[in-house]
């Protein structure tokens, strides 16, 4: 572990209020987590001095009025930062995490499908873990395990696209399909909405796009296209004389209104009746968490959906085929029967 990484870890330990920070405990921590076999009192003192200098650089006014920003408690036998909201490296304190969570909570209208709640809960979970109640001994595993979203491929385009969407700015995208034989294609148009799909399954992020090739173009849901952000090779703003007509009631999210997932076919919705197995765990689940906003209860065991029938819906029904049975329409019922027969044949 190099000096910078070691100082960052030491800083993180200072931010963990329950960690009794002194040379011996830090040495044990480094040995356990980083296989660093020797960490002397002298090294600890040198690192403390380096952290003090970094804190003084980040908080010169505070250092001038309060003196050393790292102090030692004789009664508790450990070193500590004099305030909870300071850090030698850019990071979030408990107060800052709570402020960010509150801001997101206040602006949940910017998120779809409850994602705002999810982010708020994750931030508050981080704050909770960073400020665990004092115990004689802590478990050596995390108390909370959240979805590991990872880095979104294509995320470098998000800032540019959000700005272009908000400003109704025409852009040019160079995009390549997923197959090895796909060629790069360049399209000009108006980005309308960034959509995240299934927590990153498939490629995660898509941009809903109206291609524009005429001097006068009317924005229409039926003409919109989806581009995966991780397949965009380049993107740039353009200046043209195109006139774009957008109806005052136009909402890009209506593109997905009749879909269970992301991809749209004809856009035409059909009435679908599904029977829930009487003794299935999913019976109460679909009541509390509807499959789609169009869901209605027909009776205790039947629900009705108004959806476009496509591959995504079929995949969903196959996934829960031991709990749900398609009653109507007949063509979807037969399609499910055929798909299940193929699945059974693979196990014979």
PyMOL commands that set and color helices and strands:
alter all, ss='L'
color gray80, all
select helices_A, chain A and resi 3-15+23-34+41-58+60-66+94-106+108-110+115-130+155-166+198-200+221-223+229-231+252-256+282-288+311-319+330-345
alter helices_A, ss='H'
color red, helices_A
select strands_A, chain A and resi 70-73+78-81+170-176+184-196+205-211+216-218+224-228+232-237+243-245+270-276+296-297+302-307+324-328
alter strands_A, ss='S'
color yellow, strands_A
deselect
rebuild
show_as cartoon
